[in-house]
Amino acid sequence: MRTLIKNGMVIDTASNYEAVCDIYIEGGIIKDVGKKLDYECNELIDCKGLYVIPGMVDMHCHLREPGFEYKETIETGVLSAAAGGFTSIACMPNTSPVIDNQSVVKYIKDKADSLGMINVFPIGCITKGQKGAELAEIGELKFAGAAAISDDGKPVSNSQVMRRALQYAKMFEMTVISHCEDYNLADDGVINEGFVSTSLGLKGIPREAEEVMVARDIILAEHTKCPVHIAHVSTKGSVEIIRDAKKRNVKVTAETCPHYFSLTDEASVGFNTLAKVNPPLRTREDVDAIIQGLVDGTIDVIATDHAPHHIDDKNVEFNNAAFGMVGFETALPLALTYLVHSGHLTYKQLVEKMCYNPSRILGLNRGTITVGKTADITIFNPNEEVVIDVNSFKTKGRNSPFHGMKLKGRVYYTIASGKVI
Amino acid sequence: MKLHSKDLLGIKDLTKEEINLIIKTAQTMKFIIGSNNKKTPHLTGKSVVTLFYENSTRTRLSFELAAKYMGANAAHVAASSSSVAKGESLIDTGKTIEAMGTDVIVMRHPMSGAPHLMAENVKASVVNAGDGMNEHPTQALLDMLTIMERKRKIEGLKVAIVGDIYHSRVARSDTYALLKLGAEVSTAAPETLMPPEFEKMGVKVFNSVHEAILDADVIIALRIQMERQKQGLFPTIREYAKFFGIDENRLRLAKEDVLVLHPGPVNRGVELSSSVIDGSHSGINEQVTNGLAVRMAILYLLTRRNKGIENSD
């Protein structure tokens, strides 16, 4: 298979490239990048007026299979991710059974590979059964194909266990992702603690619940000299703690999600369960700090935390509603609208946060348009207006607070290993 | 004049005019409560179901009698003994009750927003009889009626709300009502029982009961739940009573003719001393009677609204 991508605005952070040019792909590998390329090909993609970037990498999503196929399957998740422009996704281990051993990793990889679409990298558990007590078989998880480990929504509370996990995982160059939440401080809260929680009479989750554990994990990373990746940063305080740590050269990286730079807790007014997510949507002050963190490099990655749920999980009392929202198919237009078109980030920075950095942190050797690399490419029109419609989503989840919203940015092609999906 | 919504979910959604309409209607209902023949045709042929997911004696009884005094058919569903215990969803329960011809569902639920979810999913009127920490609108309305009767007005009054404000739906509903009617509201609670940013509601926030009740025309004391102590929110009931309880001595800080209210049931000697509860300043027994009147008024106004009869009064 030979493919020629013509006339697109190619943006690549790794090679610091930003120009209208062509890309030639053969056998799934990028063979040439340059002006006015002339190759014989079976497929010609004219990208006049479109932007061409490395295939986007989502390092934080939930595919629900095995165990919760009524919410999402690997197939619907992959279709949704591809529709959103992602060529590689890393799925969290809170399935049933959880991904705490090599057989579950292999099950997911086999299923995803048989679809022949995009790359799926399972994230294994840090501890057996996600219970926070004994380490999972991290070495075997690595060799089975897990890209990272995380206990995600059930963070490791015991600091000694976390410390040993960082030390042990480093031996296998396994990325450790930490969902930072102190259980006692979160205390079954359902929404950000503040005026909105007060006026709705809902129990709040204070910012401290996140920040205390961000600080802990940074202290552990600093002393053990092991890297740690902080998942879905939502507060101003977390941004400041991470910024300070980076100044001290602590090996910490961090991600945020589109909803943390586009929405505030006001979205929950009227008991809107679609805006219920963990960590919770915060306030304007936090949103501004998150954007600043993205601008100055404190936050390395934009991940989706795509969390599909069935309508029966959301159409219930606010306290009983599941946390989370779908994200694959809204991530790029949200990032373009709230970060690029608003003048906060350049396209190069966007590529860094959504392609290059997540690939680098997970060690995937992707996320760049460079000769010799795998041809994972996303092509979009950044200026085309889209109205978000959950009924047109490929994911099974309809749980998006962005339904009906007018945004800018439409994905035209998702190309994984040279194949248009 | 009519209520604009089919439901009564909270004071937050009511206009000043609607609050006054309910109070005025309730005043006329008091004649029925005091009469020898407690049966009127206001709700003849209507069906009212009380659906309680939390224990309650006075609110439930008050709604049931309100419905019955006005000729409605009233039935009660206690969530613990129903299909809810078998895992039925709130919406399914509501639709089942509605399918039996129910006109009004009176609902109490431990989770904030549950009546709102119900109201969106049924055509029947939903009356919030208390949802989580959010609102308890009929309690606020009966408090307003009681204040109005004693003080002849609400505008310009200094009202102090004292107690566990964090967990109190009464505090929120009273605050909305008092501010809409032009009163000045001061609040006092231990810092651990004060909701974050409560001052943004438009009230004064104190940690000292003395400051809150200074020159007050009305004091609303809130019930302290014993389990809050076990959650580590304050050390002991004894210490709470010492710093936040109101006895005759403390009451002297307020105006001479101060009115003391409490949503009940009272922990004697904790929120209020027995001498205050049983003394001349107390409006606690009037609150109970007024609660019935307010609930009659609400059932009447909501069912009249549903029927679409335009009354030009």
HADDOCK unambig.tbl for C-alpha pairs under 7 A between the chains (distance, minus, plus):
assign (segid A and resid 194 and name CA) (segid B and resid 196 and name CA) 5.46 0.50 0.50
assign (segid A and resid 194 and name CA) (segid B and resid 197 and name CA) 6.14 0.50 0.50
assign (segid A and resid 195 and name CA) (segid B and resid 196 and name CA) 6.33 0.50 0.50
assign (segid A and resid 195 and name CA) (segid B and resid 197 and name CA) 5.23 0.50 0.50
assign (segid A and resid 195 and name CA) (segid B and resid 198 and name CA) 6.78 0.50 0.50
assign (segid A and resid 198 and name CA) (segid B and resid 195 and name CA) 5.79 0.50 0.50
assign (segid A and resid 198 and name CA) (segid B and resid 196 and name CA) 6.37 0.50 0.50
assign (segid A and resid 198 and name CA) (segid B and resid 198 and name CA) 6.75 0.50 0.50
assign (segid A and resid 200 and name CA) (segid B and resid 134 and name CA) 5.51 0.50 0.50
assign (segid A and resid 201 and name CA) (segid B and resid 112 and name CA) 6.05 0.50 0.50
assign (segid A and resid 201 and name CA) (segid B and resid 132 and name CA) 6.89 0.50 0.50
assign (segid A and resid 201 and name CA) (segid B and resid 133 and name CA) 4.38 0.50 0.50
assign (segid A and resid 201 and name CA) (segid B and resid 134 and name CA) 3.98 0.50 0.50
assign (segid A and resid 202 and name CA) (segid B and resid 112 and name CA) 6.26 0.50 0.50
assign (segid A and resid 202 and name CA) (segid B and resid 133 and name CA) 6.62 0.50 0.50
assign (segid A and resid 271 and name CA) (segid B and resid 113 and name CA) 6.03 0.50 0.50
assign (segid A and resid 317 and name CA) (segid B and resid 111 and name CA) 6.89 0.50 0.50
assign (segid A and resid 317 and name CA) (segid B and resid 113 and name CA) 6.61 0.50 0.50
assign (segid A and resid 317 and name CA) (segid B and resid 114 and name CA) 5.21 0.50 0.50
assign (segid A and resid 317 and name CA) (segid B and resid 117 and name CA) 6.74 0.50 0.50
assign (segid A and resid 318 and name CA) (segid B and resid 113 and name CA) 6.68 0.50 0.50
assign (segid A and resid 319 and name CA) (segid B and resid 111 and name CA) 6.47 0.50 0.50
